[in-house]
Amino acid sequence: MEVVEVFVWVTTISTFLVQLMGIDICFKIYKKGSTGDISAFPFIANFTAASLWLRYGILQSLGMLILTNTFGVLLNFVYLMLFYYFTSKKIHFIRTIFINMTFIFSVLYYVKYQQIELKLAASHLGKVCALLSILAYGAPLASLKVVMHTKTTECLSFPYIFMNFVVALEWVIYGRILNDIYVQLPNFLGFCLAVIQLALFCKYPSKSTSLDRTITVTA
């Protein structure tokens, strides 16, 4: 087996592991019986990014993107269903999901019916996917205000952010192998965002062993 093939599988497995870390958050929500202060934004951002990256992978015939993002779509759908069940703000959640799904289907409609040239369609979709991946990587920063106010990183998940750091670097290398700027750029920025988030743990160390976290998933 060639080195590149081994690297592809390592990156795929690492991506799966990052996505599965959301189970810990869902388990804590289940134990508390409420979503509490946990934001749905990371789940929504990851679901959206995975949905459109899946379409991009199909357009470009990239098996690794298809595999990882099919898994990401299904898993984040489950996370969202559980979040809906336990949130007390169901109307707001439904409204947000409706807006999000409208966006997804609008992009997919444009790619399939409004842009006949495949190369141009892939280019436009790649730009959208890149932006969404950056938002997904930066999702934990939605808790930055809480971190600055409490002077603690208890609302952040160090293992998850560290894995994002590792996986983003792996995807940058994979994007380089493909020579695909839409894979390289967002993951490079995601790598930088992960560094910033990790720096918060140095400046504001956790004051307890609480496992109530906020999360995101790579694309």
N, C-alpha and C positions, 0 to 999 in steps of 0.2 A: 504494500500500500504506500502510495507516494506521500511525501510530507504535507503537501497542500491538502490532500484528501483527509489526512489525519487531523489537520488544523480545522478543516470545515466541520468535522464531526465533533471536535472538542468545543468549538464555538456554538454548534447546535445544542449540545447537551448543556452547556453553560447558560444559554438563553432559556432553555426549558426550566432549569433550576431557579433562575431569577423570577420567572413567571409564577412558579409554584410557591414562592415565598409569600404571595398574597393569601395563601391558606392560613398562615399564622394570624394575619389581621382578621380574617373572617372568623376564625376560631375565637378570638378575643371578643369580637362583636357578639358572637353567639353566647359566650359565657356571660357577658354583661347584659345581654338582652336588649341592647341599644347600640346605635352607631356612635353616640356621644358626640365628641368634637371631631371625629374622623371625617375627612372630606371625601366626597364621591369623585372629585375631579381626577385623581390619579387613575381610578378604574375606568372612567369615561375616556380620558385621554389615551389610555393604553388600548381600549377597545377600538376606538376610532383609528388610531395609528395602525394597529394590526389589520383591521379591515381593508384599509387602503394599500398597505404594504403587500397584503395578499394579492390584491388585484395587480399591483406593480410586478410582483413575482411571476404571475401568470402571463402578463404581457411580455416580460423579458425571458420567460422560460427558465427561471432560476429556482431549482428544486429546494434549495436551502431556505429561501425566503418563503416559499409556499408552505413548507413543512412547519417552520417555526411560527409563522403568523396564523396558520390554520389553528394550531394549538392555542395561540394567544387569543384569537377571537372567541373560541369556545370557552376557554378558562375565564376570561374576563366577563363573558356573558353570565356565567355562573356567579362570579363575584358580584355583579350588578344586581342579579336577582336576589341574592342574599342581603345586599345592602338595602334594596327596596323593602324587603320584608321587615327589616329591623329599624328603618329610619322613621322618625316621627314627622318628617317633612315630605310626605309622599307626593303632595301636589307639586311642590317645587321640583322634586326629583323627576316626576313624570314630564314636566315641562322641559326640563333640561335634556332629558333623553329624547324627547320629540325633536327639539332643535338639533341635537347631535345627529339623529338618524336622518333628518332632512338634509343636513350637510353631506353626510356620507352618500346618500342616494343621488344627490345633485351632482357630486363629483363623478360617481360611477356612470350616471346617465351621460354626462359630458364626454367622458372617455369613450363610451361605447357608441353613442349616436351622433355627437356633435363634432367629433374629431376623427375624420376618416383616416388620416395618415398615422400609421402605427407609431413611427418614431417620434413624431411631435406629441402624440397622446401620452406616450411613455415619459417624455420630457416634462410635460405639464404635471402629470401625476407624480412624478419623482420629486418635483419642487414642493408639492403639497405634502407628500409623505415626509420629506426632510423637515419641514416646518413642524409637523405634528410630532415627529420623533424628538425634536428639541424641546417641545412643550412637555412631552412625557418624561424626558430625563429631568427637566427642571421642576416637575410636579411637587417633589418634597419641599421646594422653596416656598410653596404656598403656606407652609407652617413657619416661615421665617419670622413673621411678626410675633408669633407665640414664643419662638426661641429667644428673640431679642427681649421680649417682655419678662419672661421667666428666668432668663439666663441659664437655661438648661436645654439639652437636646433630647429630653425624654420622649418628645412627640415624634422623633425621627428614628428610623431603623438603621443602625450602623451596618449590620450584615447585608441588608438589602442594598444600601448605597454603595458599600464596598464592592458587592457583586456587579452593580451597575458600572462601576469604575473599571472592573476587569473586562466585562462583556463589551463595553463601549470600545475599549482598546482592541479587543479581538475583531469587532466589526469594522473598525477603521482599517485594520490589516487586510481583512477579507475584501473590503471595498477597493483597496489598493490592488489586490490580486485581480479583481474584476475590472479594474480601471473605471469604476462607476462613482462619479462625484456625488450622486444622490445617496449613496450608501456611506461614503467616506465623510462628507461634511457634517451631517447631523450627529454622527457618532463621535466625531472629533469634538464637536461642541458639547455633546453629552459627556464625554470624558472630562472636559474642562469644568462643566457644571458639577460633576461628581467630586472633583478635586475641591471645589468651593464648599460643597456640602460636608465633605470629610474634614475640612478645616474648621467647620463649626464645632465638631466634636473636640477639637483641641482647645478652642477658645471657650466653649460652654459645655464642659463634660456633664454627662448625665448624673443627677443627684440620687437616683434610685435605680432599681432593676426593673422598672415598669416595662411591660411589653406592649403597651398601647402605642401603636405606630401609625404613621401615614406612609403610603407606598406609591411607586410608579413601576412600568414595564417597558423594556426596550422594544424597539421596533426591529 
